Amino acid sequence: MLTTEQFDRTRRLALSLAGIELVERHRELLDRRGRRRGILDGAGLDSLLDAAEEGEPTARQQLLCLLTTKFTGFFRHPRHFDLAAKRALRAAQCRGQARLWSAAAATGEEPYSLAMALMELFQSDHPPASILATDIDVEALAVGQQGEYGEAALRALDPERRARFFSWDPRVEGSRERGVYAASAREQNDSFDGDRTPPLPCEMKRRERRAPRLAARGTAASTASSTAAFPFRETRVARPWSIVPAARRLVQFRPLNLAGAGWAIAGPFDVIFCRNVLMYLESYHRGTVLERMASLLAPDGMLVLDPTEHPGKAGHLFTAGADGVYSPRRASFPERIP
Ligand SMILES: C[S@@+](CC[C@H](N)C(=O)[O-])C[C@H]1O[C@@H](n2cnc3c(N)ncnc32)[C@H](O)[C@@H]1O
C-alpha cells in the first residue's frame, strides 16, 4: 500500500499537474492501478515521484497515466450525439462551418462518434465541420490518433455503423474472438468514483502474456512507453478495426490540460463536450474550466456534460436543458432545433 508520505506527494502532484483532487479513498485504488501497471514494484513509485517533482516530462506523463481514468465508449449517451449533430447542422447552415470540441477525448471514441453522427446527419463524407479532440494524456490521444480499436470497443455500435465507419484487418489474428480491448471485471472496478476505464497500452502486459500473437497493430503508444525512463509495463494491443479516413479527417487530436494556465484554443465553438472529467477536478478548477468554456461557446452553442454532472458554481453562466445539455446564458435562440 502507498505510504502516507507517498500518497501525499502523489496528491500534491495530481493537483498541481492536472487539477485532479485525490482523497483518501483513492489511495487503495492508486495502489492497485500502480501494481497492475508495474510502477509500484520496489522503489518504482518513489523514483517516479522524485522525477515528476523535478519536472521530468516522461515521469510526469506516466504519473498522469496512472492518475487519470480513461473509461469511454462510442456513442456513450447516444442522444448527445443526435443533439450535437443537429446543432452543427444549424451552425453550418448559418455560418458555413460548424466547430465542435471534445475536451476530454481519452482514446477517441467520443470525437469519432461525433464525426459519425455528423456524416450521418449531413449525409456526406465531407460535412462542413471540424472536431477538436483534446486530453491531458498523450498516450490516450495516440490511440485516438491511430483510430484503431478492438472488438470490445465496437460492441456498442450497430451493424450499419460498423460497416459504414470501420474497416477490419483480418491480419490481426484472433483479436475478434478474444476481445483484447475489453477490461476484465477487476479492471472495470479499478477506477475513481465509479467511472471505469478500459486498459491502455501501458497496462496490457498481462493480456499480452495470455494472447502473445495479438501484436500486429496499434503500438505507437507502447513504443513511447518502452523508451521511457520508468518501467511501465510494455504493451502491444491488437486493434483490428480502423475508423474510415473520412471520419478520421474530421478530428484533430491535441494535448490540452484543462487545468493549465492558458488554453491555446480560439473560439467560438458550436458544441463543447466536457463529459466525465469535471468530476475528477478540484472545485476551483471545475469552475475555471466552465467559465472558460462559456467564453468559448458561440451564443447559440451548446455545452454537454454527463447527465450526472452539474456546472456547480458556474451554473449562473448556463441555462440547463435536459440530459446534461446546457446553453450559454447570454444566448437567446429558438429552442426548436431544425
Ligand atoms: C473518463 S474519461 C472521459 C472520456 C469521454 N469524455 C467520455 O465521457 O466518454 C476522462 C478523461 O479526462 C482526462 N483528463 C483528466 N484530467 C484532465 C485535465 N486536467 N485536462 C484534460 N483532460 C483531463 C483523462 O485523461 C481521461 O481521458
The ligand as an SDF file (V2000), in Angstrom:
LIG
                    3D

 27 29  0  0  0  0  0  0  0  0999 V2000
  -13.4780    9.1460  -18.0460 C   0  0  0  0  0  0  0  0  0  0  0  0
  -12.6050    9.8580  -19.3790 S   0  0  0  0  0  0  0  0  0  0  0  0
  -13.9230   10.6640  -20.2620 C   0  0  0  0  0  0  0  0  0  0  0  0
  -13.9070   10.3150  -21.7330 C   0  0  0  0  0  0  0  0  0  0  0  0
  -15.0930   10.8570  -22.5300 C   0  0  0  0  0  0  0  0  0  0  0  0
  -15.2310   12.2870  -22.3570 N   0  0  0  0  0  0  0  0  0  0  0  0
  -16.3590   10.1480  -22.1610 C   0  0  0  0  0  0  0  0  0  0  0  0
  -17.1720   10.7240  -21.4400 O   0  0  0  0  0  0  0  0  0  0  0  0
  -16.5690    9.0200  -22.5940 O   0  0  0  0  0  0  0  0  0  0  0  0
  -11.7910   11.2180  -18.5380 C   0  0  0  0  0  0  0  0  0  0  0  0
  -10.6900   11.8240  -19.3690 C   0  0  0  0  0  0  0  0  0  0  0  0
  -10.3320   13.0820  -18.7930 O   0  0  0  0  0  0  0  0  0  0  0  0
   -8.9510   13.2600  -18.9740 C   0  0  0  0  0  0  0  0  0  0  0  0
   -8.4660   14.2790  -18.0350 N   0  0  0  0  0  0  0  0  0  0  0  0
   -8.3220   14.1820  -16.6910 C   0  0  0  0  0  0  0  0  0  0  0  0
   -7.8310   15.3270  -16.1960 N   0  0  0  0  0  0  0  0  0  0  0  0
   -7.6690   16.1750  -17.2480 C   0  0  0  0  0  0  0  0  0  0  0  0
   -7.1870   17.5110  -17.3800 C   0  0  0  0  0  0  0  0  0  0  0  0
   -6.7630   18.2190  -16.3250 N   0  0  0  0  0  0  0  0  0  0  0  0
   -7.1510   18.0540  -18.6200 N   0  0  0  0  0  0  0  0  0  0  0  0
   -7.5700   17.3540  -19.6940 C   0  0  0  0  0  0  0  0  0  0  0  0
   -8.0200   16.0800  -19.6380 N   0  0  0  0  0  0  0  0  0  0  0  0
   -8.0780   15.5010  -18.4250 C   0  0  0  0  0  0  0  0  0  0  0  0
   -8.3720   11.8760  -18.7380 C   0  0  0  0  0  0  0  0  0  0  0  0
   -7.0800   11.7260  -19.2670 O   0  0  0  0  0  0  0  0  0  0  0  0
   -9.4200   10.9850  -19.4100 C   0  0  0  0  0  0  0  0  0  0  0  0
   -9.0650   10.6940  -20.7230 O   0  0  0  0  0  0  0  0  0  0  0  0
  1  2  1  0
  2  3  1  0
  2 10  1  0
  3  4  1  0
  4  5  1  0
  5  6  1  0
  5  7  1  0
  7  8  2  0
  7  9  1  0
 10 11  1  0
 11 12  1  0
 11 26  1  0
 12 13  1  0
 13 14  1  0
 13 24  1  0
 14 15  1  0
 14 23  1  0
 15 16  2  0
 16 17  1  0
 17 18  1  0
 17 23  2  0
 18 19  1  0
 18 20  2  0
 20 21  1  0
 21 22  2  0
 22 23  1  0
 24 25  1  0
 24 26  1  0
 26 27  1  0
M  CHG  2   2   1   9  -1
M  END
$$$$
